[in-house]
Structure formats: structure tokens, C-alpha cells
Amino acid sequence: MNISKAEQKTLHVLARGGTVLVEKDDRGKIVEINCVTRDGWTLADCTLGVFNKLRKRRLIASSGGGPYGITRAGRAAVRPQLDNRA
């Protein structure tokens, strides 16, 4: 599966425990997203277009009306990356 760099970064953050918080308008349409790492930082590469691509491919999903997280298919699609932590 071809995944862009921004999609790969977003999946990697979600695989490490991050979430995607969604804001909706009056009609229930998603108008703004915020990808937050498990440390509380915001990921700038996660845009509405990247979010829609990942959701369309079913690599991320929301359960029970909560924030979006990575699915089993998303974990299989993400390439392993070395962690920069000491």
C-alpha cells in the first residue's frame, strides 16, 4: 500500500499512543482536526486531507464516539521507525 510521508508520520504517532481529536459543525461535518501525541504535542503534518485519506482507507477509526485511533490494518501498514528517545 502506498502511503505518503505525512500519512506515515500520522500513523506512527497514533501507533505510539496518540489520538486525533475532531471538531464538527452544526450538521455533523468534520471541519477541524487536531492530532495529539501521547506526550501532548500537536502534529503539524496531520491535515484534514491526510485524515480523510487515512479514514477512507480504514487505517484509523473512532469507537464509541471517542477520538480517532489507529486500527489493526493501520498498524500493519505503518513502517517501523527508530525512536529518537534516549
Wavefront OBJ file of the C-alpha trace (Angstrom):
o trace
v 0.000 0.000 0.000
v 1.407 3.390 -0.969
v 1.401 5.754 1.987
v 2.746 9.306 1.847
v 5.241 10.703 4.361
v 2.606 12.754 6.165
v 0.304 9.732 6.422
v 3.205 7.605 7.675
v 4.070 10.178 10.375
v 0.462 10.368 11.489
v 0.128 6.581 11.685
v 3.390 6.348 13.616
v 2.179 8.895 16.189
v -1.120 7.039 16.546
v 0.651 3.691 16.899
v 2.658 5.132 19.785
v -0.485 6.158 21.683
v -1.581 9.433 20.085
v -5.126 10.396 19.153
v -6.909 12.549 16.588
v -9.408 14.978 18.105
v -12.205 16.137 15.793
v -14.354 19.291 15.746
v -17.674 19.167 13.900
v -20.058 21.862 12.695
v -23.813 22.074 13.346
v -24.611 19.468 10.697
v -22.052 16.949 11.972
v -19.460 17.529 9.245
v -15.813 17.417 10.331
v -14.317 20.902 9.955
v -11.102 20.728 12.004
v -8.823 18.040 13.361
v -6.012 18.030 15.889
v -3.534 15.158 16.049
v -2.075 14.929 19.567
v 0.857 12.725 20.580
v 0.809 10.799 23.834
v 3.096 13.492 25.304
v 0.572 16.237 24.484
v 2.308 17.731 21.434
v 0.396 18.629 18.258
v 1.473 17.094 14.948
v 1.509 19.715 12.175
v 1.697 17.148 9.333
v -1.753 15.805 10.141
v -4.116 17.871 7.964
v -7.759 17.361 7.098
v -6.745 15.844 3.736
v -4.396 13.332 5.369
v -7.064 12.492 7.942
v -9.667 11.859 5.228
v -7.289 9.596 3.264
v -6.491 7.511 6.347
v -10.137 7.257 7.324
v -11.170 6.321 3.769
v -8.582 3.508 3.722
v -9.829 2.396 7.175
v -6.393 2.820 8.750
v -7.882 4.958 11.548
v -11.281 4.764 13.216
v -13.306 6.111 16.099
v -15.025 3.818 18.555
v -17.984 4.827 20.647
v -17.856 8.490 19.621
v -14.389 8.940 21.092
v -11.222 10.277 19.491
v -9.804 8.575 16.411
v -7.064 5.985 16.848
v -5.173 3.514 14.709
v -6.837 0.278 13.584
v -5.325 -3.165 13.149
v -4.966 -2.504 9.413
v -3.230 0.769 10.220
v -0.723 -0.986 12.483
v 0.059 -3.429 9.691
v 0.536 -0.606 7.159
v 2.868 1.571 9.230
v 6.583 1.094 8.611
v 8.763 0.751 11.706
v 10.784 3.826 12.599
v 13.624 4.258 15.022
v 12.713 6.259 18.070
v 14.813 9.317 18.896
v 14.362 8.927 22.634
v 17.365 8.069 24.769
l 1 2 3 4 5 6 7 8 9 10 11 12 13 14 15 16 17 18 19 20 21 22 23 24 25 26 27 28 29 30 31 32 33 34 35 36 37 38 39 40 41 42 43 44 45 46 47 48 49 50 51 52 53 54 55 56 57 58 59 60 61 62 63 64 65 66 67 68 69 70 71 72 73 74 75 76 77 78 79 80 81 82 83 84 85 86
